[in-house]
């Protein structure tokens, strides 16, 4: 250990890595000279910022030389301090100042102190414990459909912490009970893998989960470290691991202060009913122990008994490489001569460039934001976000790449950019994947959510497929596909316009990396054909709307679902009666809200769909038109109808903005 300390100290004096200096990724905009990499192999630390950029009281992140252990300190990092490197939270790549995490105003505390709880017990010591409290009502509200989500870090005005250590502890304990019942195993026989994205609250919440598992006597808990949501699921079906369950700590593309959990067994992701049962069980435990539970904090790299560190992400990367090699069928380096860039948005997806594409021969120079950073300093890690997509398009064009790929934080969603710099997401992404699967499985069914375009439906039909336009919510879409397959109706693709895409051949799992792999294989195949064009040629027959927009109308009452239902009933009656909306007719097959087709003349058709949000007090209207000004004209008719009906508790100001 003394030798290690001495070598590391000398390395720091030389301005180099505390552990190892990996080969810098060419063109990676998020890596400065001499990047430092954690011993876990998946996290890099840029060099310390110059003293002129240190800011008193700002949190910095200190690297402790144990695999995967990262801690915070309020002491500005100094390159002469042994065993210490830093990632300054106030400096983004290129030296631009960005907003810091709210500064501490007291003496340095443990990392968990940044996540508010009602009670804080025990200072840092050789055996530190932290106690927070929550309420049964808060635990029940953490359910977000088939996930758990909440605010995990204090400091954002109007967003109190709801997912703290105690909540994670209780959910962990409740999950062990649920899993034991589900598998008919004793708790001591269970194995659970837990992964996380790079969110700042991830490690502390993981530790709290571990404590909750231990309270129920769970047999083996595996820390998967930095992971993706699909990788967590794959750890339950890969023979070498085959865990009874996997949990991914993530809040997808939501801001840095949020976090959540997604749960899996080998049968797939848990449904809303399962999450409701787990949260209710946790709430019952909370009632019995309102003072909270002391949760041991990991110190010195030590893990609680029964917890082992077994990173899985690189094994998952190997599975993806094998799929590309097999699918392309042109040798062990099928991507030789191709340039593919990746925009990971500082989420978990950076591995795809370094550990999937590069080993297969691809040139990934020009990739950006590959390093995990829970501040998400560059853009929202969200393929649907216009700023994020514009950034990925710019990177693709600047690199002269054949293909660009953009992932969300936990890599269960993705989108691509073609060689011309054109984004392929939403309806175009669905069309591209539909074309690919219909070549492989003629006549198959494609399930989508409710807001897909008429042009997409026509495209799928022209390719010989069947389109089922179902409900919003990726679990709803996937479950519908699973239901159809069980009924004997071949359904190879289930995909939401958000980019959550699942395939029958891949466990009906929404996996952004797998979707990217399918597109890459198609790109390789087309290159192998003499005169073969790019993937965008598959979209030549897709008819796209001239105009489209989405408007969200707030429902201003607490009991919002009855009000939303009232509005939908009234709109259905008005369109069916025919005098209020000219040239409009209801769409016959509709699984969500109310969809209306609008005759725009000259053989052109528009449509609008009014639906109620699954979880929020919001009504959403989607418009598409094939003529200039068509969206504005439909919005004017709908807003006039709202004014005449005078619902009162519906805020239509956003709709009026479209009309103006």
C-alpha positions in Angstrom: 0.0 0.0 0.0 2.9 2.4 0.8 4.3 1.7 -2.6 1.0 2.5 -4.2 0.7 5.7 -2.3 4.2 6.8 -3.3 3.7 6.0 -7.0 0.3 7.8 -7.0 1.8 10.8 -5.3 4.5 11.1 -7.9 2.0 10.6 -10.7 -0.1 13.4 -9.4 2.9 15.7 -9.2 3.5 14.9 -12.8 -0.1 15.8 -13.6 -1.1 12.3 -14.6 -3.6 9.7 -13.6 -4.0 8.5 -10.0 -4.7 5.0 -11.3 -4.2 4.5 -15.0 -4.1 6.8 -18.0 -6.3 5.2 -20.7 -5.9 6.0 -24.4 -7.9 9.2 -25.0 -10.8 8.7 -27.4 -10.1 10.7 -30.5 -12.5 13.6 -30.9 -14.2 12.9 -27.6 -15.2 16.4 -26.5 -15.6 15.5 -22.9 -12.1 14.3 -22.1 -9.3 16.7 -21.3 -5.5 15.8 -21.5 -4.5 13.0 -19.2 -8.0 11.7 -18.3 -8.1 9.8 -15.0 -10.1 6.6 -15.0 -11.6 4.8 -12.0 -10.3 1.3 -11.3 -13.8 0.1 -12.2 -12.8 0.9 -15.8 -16.0 2.8 -16.6 -15.6 6.3 -15.1 -13.1 8.9 -16.1 -12.0 12.0 -14.2 -10.6 15.1 -16.0 -7.6 16.8 -14.5 -8.3 19.3 -11.7 -9.3 22.8 -12.7 -6.8 25.5 -12.3 -6.9 27.3 -8.9 -8.3 30.4 -10.6 -11.5 28.5 -11.2 -11.9 27.1 -7.7 -14.9 28.5 -5.8 -15.2 28.5 -2.1 -17.9 26.3 -0.6 -18.6 24.5 -3.9 -18.7 20.7 -3.9 -16.0 18.8 -5.7 -15.8 15.1 -6.2 -12.8 13.3 -4.8 -11.6 10.0 -6.1 -10.8 7.4 -3.5 -8.6 4.6 -4.8 -11.0 1.8 -4.5 -12.9 0.4 -7.4 -16.0 2.4 -8.1 -15.9 4.5 -4.9 -16.3 8.2 -5.5 -16.8 10.8 -2.7 -17.5 14.5 -2.4 -15.5 17.1 -0.6 -15.8 20.8 -0.1 -12.0 21.2 -0.2 -10.7 22.4 -3.5 -8.6 19.7 -5.1 -4.8 20.3 -5.2 -2.7 18.2 -7.6 0.0 17.8 -4.9 -2.3 16.0 -2.5 -1.7 12.3 -2.5 -4.5 9.9 -3.6 -6.8 12.8 -4.6 -8.0 13.9 -8.0 -11.2 15.8 -8.8 -14.0 16.6 -11.1 -14.9 20.2 -10.6 -18.7 20.7 -10.7 -18.4 24.3 -11.8 -16.4 23.8 -15.0 -17.6 22.1 -18.1 -15.5 20.9 -21.0 -13.7 23.8 -22.7 -13.4 25.8 -19.5 -17.0 27.2 -19.6 -18.5 28.0 -16.3 -21.8 26.2 -15.5 -24.1 26.3 -12.6 -22.7 24.5 -9.5 -24.6 22.2 -7.2 -25.8 24.3 -4.4 -22.9 25.0 -2.1 -22.7 23.6 1.4 -22.9 26.2 4.2 -21.4 24.1 7.0 -18.5 21.9 7.6 -17.9 19.0 5.2 -20.4 16.2 5.6 -20.9 12.8 4.1 -22.3 12.6 0.5 -25.7 11.5 1.9 -26.0 14.9 3.6 -26.7 16.5 0.2 -30.0 14.5 0.1 -32.3 16.0 2.6 -34.1 13.8 5.1 -36.2 14.7 8.1 -33.7 13.3 10.6 -29.9 13.2 10.3 -28.1 11.0 12.8 -24.4 10.3 13.4 -21.4 12.2 12.1 -18.8 10.6 9.9 -16.7 8.1 11.8 -15.2 4.7 11.4 -18.7 3.2 11.5 -21.0 5.9 10.2 -24.7 5.4 10.0 -27.3 7.8 8.6 -30.9 7.9 9.5 -33.6 9.7 7.4 -37.3 9.4 7.6 -40.2 9.4 5.2 -43.9 8.9 5.3 -46.3 6.2 4.0 -48.0 8.8 1.7 -44.7 9.8 0.2 -43.7 6.2 -0.5 -47.0 5.5 -2.3 -46.5 8.6 -4.4 -43.1 7.4 -5.6 -44.9 5.0 -8.0 -44.7 6.3 -11.6 -46.5 3.7 -13.6 -44.2 0.7 -13.7 -41.2 2.6 -12.2 -40.3 4.3 -8.9 -39.3 8.0 -9.3 -38.7 10.9 -7.0 -36.6 13.9 -6.0 -33.3 12.6 -4.5 -31.3 15.8 -4.0 -32.3 18.9 -2.3 -31.7 22.4 -3.6 -34.2 22.9 -6.4 -36.9 25.3 -5.4 -40.3 23.7 -5.1 -38.9 20.2 -5.3 -38.6 18.7 -1.8 -36.8 15.4 -1.5 -39.1 12.4 -1.7 -36.7 9.6 -2.6 -34.2 9.5 0.3 -32.2 6.8 2.1 -35.1 5.6 4.2 -37.4 5.4 1.2 -34.8 3.3 -0.7 -34.2 1.1 2.4 -37.9 0.4 2.8 -38.5 -0.2 -0.9 -35.5 -2.6 -0.9 -37.0 -4.5 2.0 -40.4 -4.6 0.4 -38.9 -5.8 -2.9 -37.2 -8.8 -1.2 -40.6 -9.8 0.3 -42.3 -9.4 -3.1 -39.5 -11.4 -4.9 -39.5 -14.2 -2.3 -43.3 -14.6 -2.9 -42.9 -14.4 -6.7 -40.2 -17.0 -6.9 -41.4 -19.2 -4.0 -37.9 -18.9 -2.5 -36.7 -18.1 0.9 -35.0 -14.6 1.2 -31.7 -16.3 1.9 -31.9 -18.1 -1.5 -32.4 -14.9 -3.5 -29.8 -13.1 -5.7 -30.3 -9.5 -6.7 -28.2 -7.4 -9.0 -28.3 -3.6 -8.7 -26.9 -1.2 -11.3 -27.1 2.6 -11.6 -26.6 5.5 -14.0 -24.2 8.3 -13.1 -26.7 10.3 -11.1 -25.2 12.1 -8.1 -27.5 10.3 -5.7 -27.0 6.8 -7.2 -24.4 5.4 -4.9 -26.1 6.5 -1.6 -29.4 5.1 -2.7 -27.8 1.9 -3.8 -26.2 1.6 -0.3 -29.6 2.1 1.2 -31.1 -0.6 -1.0 -28.4 -2.9 0.2 -29.3 -2.2 3.8 -32.9 -2.9 3.0 -32.1 -6.2 1.4 -29.9 -7.2 4.4 -32.7 -6.4 6.8 -34.7 -9.2 5.1 -31.8 -11.7 5.0 -31.3 -11.6 1.2 -28.8 -14.3 0.2 -26.6 -12.5 -2.3 -26.6 -8.9 -3.5 -24.4 -7.9 -6.5 -23.3 -4.4 -7.1 -23.3 -4.1 -10.9 -21.8 -0.6 -10.7 -22.3 1.8 -13.6 -24.9 0.0 -15.8 -27.7 0.5 -18.3 -31.3 -0.5 -17.8 -31.2 -3.2 -20.5 -27.9 -4.6 -19.0 -29.6 -4.9 -15.6 -32.3 -7.0 -17.2 -29.8 -9.1 -19.2 -28.1 -10.0 -15.9 -31.2 -12.0 -15.0 -31.2 -14.1 -18.2 -27.4 -14.4 -18.9 -26.5 -18.0 -17.9 -23.3 -16.9 -16.1 -25.2 -14.6 -13.8 -29.0 -15.5 -13.9 -29.9 -13.3 -10.9 -33.4 -13.7 -9.6 -33.9 -10.0 -10.1 -32.2 -6.8 -11.3 -32.8 -3.2 -10.2 -31.6 -0.2 -12.1 -31.4 3.2 -10.3 -32.2 5.8 -12.9 -34.7 8.6 -13.6 -34.1 8.3 -17.4 -33.7 11.8 -18.9 -35.0 13.8 -15.9 -32.8 16.4 -14.3 -29.8 15.7 -12.0 -31.8 16.0 -8.8 -34.2 13.1 -9.7 -33.7 9.4 -9.3 -35.7 6.3 -9.4 -35.8 2.5 -9.8 -36.7 0.0 -12.5 -37.2 -3.6 -11.5 -36.7 -6.8 -13.5 -37.0 -10.5 -13.3 -36.2 -13.0 -16.0 -39.8 -12.6 -17.1 -39.3 -8.9 -17.9 -40.0 -5.6 -16.2 -42.4 -5.3 -13.4 -45.9 -3.9 -14.1 -47.7 -1.1 -12.4 -49.6 -3.5 -10.2 -46.3 -4.9 -8.9 -44.9 -1.5 -8.2 -48.0 -0.5 -6.4 -47.8 -3.6 -4.2 -44.1 -2.9 -3.3 -44.7 0.8 -2.5 -47.7 -0.2 -0.4 -45.7 -2.8 1.5 -42.9 -0.2 2.1 -45.6 2.2 3.4 -46.8 -0.4 5.8 -43.3 -0.9 7.1 -42.9 2.9 7.4 -46.0 3.1 9.6 -44.4 0.5 12.0 -41.1 2.3 12.2 -41.7 6.0 11.7 -38.4 7.0 13.2 -36.4 5.5 10.3 -33.6 3.0 10.2 -29.9 3.7 10.7 -28.2 2.8 7.4 -24.5 1.9 7.5 -22.4 4.0 5.1 -19.8 2.3 2.9 -16.3 3.5 4.0 -12.9 2.7 2.7 -14.3 0.7 -0.2 -15.9 -1.8 2.2 -19.2 -3.4 1.3 -21.9 -4.7 3.7 -21.9 -8.5 4.3 -23.6 -10.3 1.5 -22.8 -7.7 -1.2 -20.3 -8.4 -4.0 -19.0 -6.1 -6.7 -19.4 -7.7 -10.1 -19.6 -5.1 -13.0 -21.7 -6.5 -15.8 -21.6 -3.7 -18.4 -18.6 -5.0 -20.3 -20.1 -8.5 -20.5 -23.3 -6.9 -22.0 -21.1 -5.0 -24.4 -19.6 -8.4 -25.5 -23.1 -9.7 -26.2 -23.9 -6.7 -28.4 -20.6 -7.2 -30.4 -21.5 -10.8 -31.0 -24.9 -9.7 -32.3 -23.3 -7.3 -34.8 -20.7 -9.9 -36.0 -23.4 -12.6 -36.5 -26.0 -10.3 -38.0 -23.6 -8.6 -40.5 -22.0 -11.9 -41.5 -18.8 -10.3 -43.0 -16.1 -11.3 -40.5 -14.9 -10.4 -37.1 -14.5 -6.7 -37.8 -17.6 -5.8 -39.7 -17.4 -2.1 -39.0 -14.0 -1.6 -40.6 -14.1 1.5 -42.8 -17.3 2.9 -41.1 -17.3 6.1 -39.0 -20.0 6.0 -36.3 -20.2 8.6 -33.6 -22.0 8.3 -30.3 -23.6 11.0 -28.1 -24.1 9.5 -24.7 -25.2 12.8 -23.1 -22.9 12.0 -20.1 -25.2 9.1 -19.2 -24.4 5.4 -19.2 -24.1 5.0 -22.9 -20.4 5.9 -23.5 -19.4 2.2 -23.3 -21.1 1.7 -26.7 -18.4 3.6 -28.6 -15.4 2.2 -26.7 -16.5 -1.3 -26.0 -18.9 -2.2 -28.8 -18.0 -0.1 -31.9 -14.3 0.4 -31.7 -13.4 -3.3 -31.2 -15.4 -4.1 -34.4 -13.3 -1.7 -36.5 -15.5 1.4 -36.4 -13.9 4.9 -36.3 -15.7 6.6 -33.4 -13.7 9.8 -33.4 -16.0 12.8 -33.0 -18.1 11.0 -30.4 -19.1 13.3 -27.6 -20.2 13.4 -23.9 -19.2 9.7 -23.4 -18.0 10.2 -19.8 -20.6 9.6 -17.1 -21.4 12.9 -15.3 -24.5 13.1 -13.1 -24.7 16.8 -13.6 -25.5 16.3 -17.3 -23.6 19.4 -18.1 -23.9 19.5 -21.9 -27.5 18.7 -22.9 -30.4 16.7 -21.6 -29.7 13.0 -22.3 -32.9 12.6 -24.2 -33.2 11.7 -27.9 -36.5 13.6 -28.0 -35.0 16.8 -26.8 -34.5 19.3 -29.7 -31.3 20.7 -28.2 -29.8 17.3 -27.6 -30.7 16.1 -31.1 -29.2 19.3 -32.7 -26.0 18.7 -30.8 -25.8 15.1 -32.0 -26.6 16.1 -35.6 -23.8 18.7 -35.4 -21.3 16.2 -34.1 -22.3 13.7 -36.9 -21.8 16.3 -39.6 -18.6 17.6 -38.1 -17.1 14.1 -38.0 -18.3 13.2 -41.5 -19.8 10.1 -40.0 -21.8 7.4 -41.8 -24.1 7.2 -38.8 -24.7 9.0 -35.5 -26.3 7.4 -32.4 -27.8 9.3 -29.5 -28.8 7.6 -26.2 -30.8 8.6 -23.2 -29.3 8.3 -19.8 -30.0 4.7 -19.1 -29.8 3.5 -22.7 -33.3 2.1 -23.0 -34.0 4.6 -25.7 -32.0 5.8 -28.7 -32.3 7.6 -32.1 -29.9 7.8 -35.0 -28.7 10.4 -37.5 -27.9 9.5 -41.1 -24.9 10.5 -43.2 -26.6 13.6 -44.4 -27.2 14.8 -40.9 -30.9 14.0 -40.9 -32.4 12.9 -37.5 -34.2 9.6 -37.5 -36.4 9.6 -34.5 -40.1 9.4 -33.6 -42.1 8.3 -36.6 -39.1 7.9 -38.8 -37.3 5.7 -36.3 -40.4 3.5 -36.1 -40.6 3.3 -39.9 -37.0 2.4 -40.2 -37.2 -0.4 -37.7 -40.5 -1.6 -39.2 -38.9 -1.8 -42.7 -36.1 -3.9 -41.2 -38.3 -6.3 -39.3 -40.8 -6.7 -42.2 -37.9 -7.8 -44.4 -37.0 -10.4 -41.8 -40.6 -11.3 -40.8 -43.0 -10.6 -43.7 -46.5 -9.7 -42.5 -45.6 -9.2 -38.8 -47.5 -6.8 -36.6 -46.0 -3.5 -35.3 -47.5 -2.0 -32.1 -47.0 1.7 -31.5 -48.4 4.3 -29.1 -51.4 6.5 -29.9 -49.6 9.6 -31.4 -48.0 8.0 -34.4 -48.8 9.6 -37.8 -51.2 8.5 -40.5 -48.2 8.4 -42.9 -46.5 5.8 -40.7 -49.6 3.6 -40.7 -49.7 3.8 -44.5 -46.0 3.0 -44.7 -46.3 -0.2 -42.6 -49.3 -1.3 -44.6 -47.5 -0.7 -47.9 -44.7 -3.0 -46.5 -47.2 -5.7 -45.9 -47.3 -5.2 -42.1 -50.2 -4.7 -39.7 -50.1 -1.6 -37.5 -51.8 -1.6 -34.1 -51.9 2.0 -32.7 -52.2 1.5 -29.0 -51.8 3.6 -25.9 -49.0 5.9 -24.7 -46.6 4.5 -22.1 -43.9 2.2 -23.2 -45.0 -0.6 -20.9 -48.5 -0.4 -22.4 -47.0 -0.8 -25.9 -44.8 -3.7 -24.9 -47.5 -5.5 -23.0 -49.8 -5.2 -25.9 -47.2 -6.8 -28.1 -46.6 -9.6 -25.6 -50.4 -10.1 -25.4 -50.7 -10.4 -29.2 -47.7 -12.9 -29.4 -49.4 -15.0 -26.7 -52.5 -15.0 -28.8 -50.6 -16.3 -31.8 -50.4 -13.0 -33.7 -46.7 -12.5 -34.6 -45.6 -9.1 -33.3 -41.9 -8.5 -33.8 -41.8 -4.8 -33.0 -43.3 -2.8 -30.1 -42.2 0.8 -30.0 -43.2 4.2 -28.7 -42.5 7.5 -30.4 -40.3 8.4 -27.4 -37.8 5.8 -28.7 -38.6 3.0 -26.2 -38.3 0.2 -28.7 -38.7 -3.5 -27.9 -38.4 -6.6 -30.2 -39.8 -10.1 -29.7 -36.4 -11.6 -30.6 -34.8 -9.7 -27.6 -37.0 -10.7 -24.7 -39.5 -7.9 -25.6 -37.1 -5.6 -23.8 -36.9 -1.9 -24.6 -33.2 -1.6 -25.3 -31.8 1.5 -27.1 -28.5 -0.3 -27.7 -30.2 -3.3 -29.3 -32.2 -1.0 -31.5 -28.9 0.7 -32.6 -27.4 -2.7 -33.2 -30.2 -3.6 -35.6 -29.8 -0.4 -37.5 -26.0 -0.8 -37.7 -26.4 -4.4 -39.0 -28.7 -3.0 -41.7 -26.2 -0.3 -42.6 -23.4 -2.9 -43.0 -25.6 -5.1 -45.2 -26.4 -2.2 -47.4 -22.7 -1.2 -47.7 -21.9 -4.7 -48.8 -24.3 -4.5 -51.8 -22.8 -2.9 -54.8 -24.2 0.6 -55.1 -26.1 0.1 -51.8 -27.2 3.3 -50.2 -27.6 4.4 -46.6 -30.3 3.5 -44.2 -32.4 6.5 -45.1 -33.2 4.9 -48.4 -35.6 2.6 -46.5 -37.6 5.7 -45.6 -38.2 6.9 -49.2 -41.8 5.9 -49.1 -42.6 7.4 -45.7 -45.1 10.3 -46.1 -44.3 12.9 -43.4 -46.6 15.7 -42.2 -45.9 19.3 -43.3 -46.7 20.6 -39.8 -47.0 19.0 -36.3 -47.2 20.1 -32.7 -48.1 19.0 -29.3 -49.9 21.1 -26.7 -50.3 20.3 -23.0 -53.3 21.7 -21.2 -53.2 21.8 -17.4 -56.2 20.5 -15.4 -56.6 22.8 -12.4 -58.3 20.5 -10.0 -56.8 17.9 -7.6 -59.2 15.1 -8.7 -58.2 15.6 -12.4 -59.2 12.2 -14.0 -63.0 12.8 -13.8 -62.5 16.2 -15.3 -60.4 14.8 -18.2 -63.0 12.1 -18.8 -65.7 14.8 -18.9 -63.8 16.7 -21.6 -63.3 13.6 -23.7 -67.0 12.7 -23.6 -68.0 16.2 -24.6 -65.5 16.3 -27.5 -66.7 12.9 -28.8 -70.3 14.1 -28.8 -69.3 17.4 -30.6 -67.4 15.7 -33.4 -69.9 12.9 -33.9 -72.8 15.4 -34.1 -70.9 17.3 -36.8 -72.0 20.9 -36.6 -69.1 22.2 -34.4 -66.1 20.8 -36.3 -66.3 21.0 -40.1 -64.8 18.2 -42.2 -64.0 16.2 -39.1 -64.7 12.5 -38.4 -63.7 10.2 -35.6 -61.2 7.5 -36.1 -62.9 4.2 -35.6 -60.1 2.1 -34.0 -58.8 4.1 -31.0 -57.4 2.8 -27.7 -56.6 6.1 -26.0 -58.3 9.5 -25.9 -60.2 10.6 -29.0 -58.6 10.9 -32.4 -60.1 12.9 -35.2 -59.3 13.1 -38.9 -59.7 16.4 -40.7 -60.4 16.8 -44.4 -58.0 19.6 -45.5 -59.1 19.5 -49.2 -57.3 18.4 -52.3 -56.8 14.9 -51.0 -54.9 16.2 -47.9 -55.8 15.0 -44.4 -54.8 16.3 -41.0 -55.6 14.9 -37.6 -55.7 15.7 -33.9 -55.8 13.5 -30.8 -56.9 14.7 -27.4 -55.9 12.4 -24.6 -55.4 12.5 -20.8 -51.9 12.0 -19.4 -51.4 8.7 -17.7 -50.1 10.2 -14.4 -50.3 14.0 -14.5 -53.1 16.5 -14.3 -52.7 17.3 -18.0 -54.6 16.8 -21.2 -52.4 16.5 -24.3 -53.4 17.5 -27.9 -51.3 16.3 -30.8 -51.9 18.0 -34.2 -50.6 17.0 -37.7 -51.4 18.6 -41.0 -50.5 18.2 -44.6 -51.2 21.8 -45.6 -49.6 25.2 -44.6 -51.4 26.7 -41.7 -53.3 23.5 -41.1 -52.3 23.0 -37.5 -53.2 26.6 -36.6 -56.6 26.1 -38.3 -57.4 23.0 -36.3 -56.1 24.6 -33.1 -58.5 27.5 -33.7 -61.5 25.2 -34.0 -60.5 23.3 -30.9 -59.9 26.4 -28.8 -63.2 27.9 -29.9 -64.9 24.7 -28.8 -63.2 24.9 -25.4 -64.4 28.5 -25.0 -68.0 27.6 -25.9 -68.0 24.7 -23.4 -66.4 26.8 -20.7 -64.9 23.9 -18.7 -63.3 26.4 -16.3 -60.8 24.1 -14.7 -58.8 23.6 -18.0 -56.0 26.0 -18.8 -56.1 26.4 -22.6 -53.4 29.2 -22.8 -50.9 27.0 -24.5 -53.5 26.2 -27.2 -54.2 29.9 -27.7 -50.5 30.4 -28.2 -50.7 28.0 -31.2 -53.6 30.0 -32.7 -51.7 33.3 -32.3 
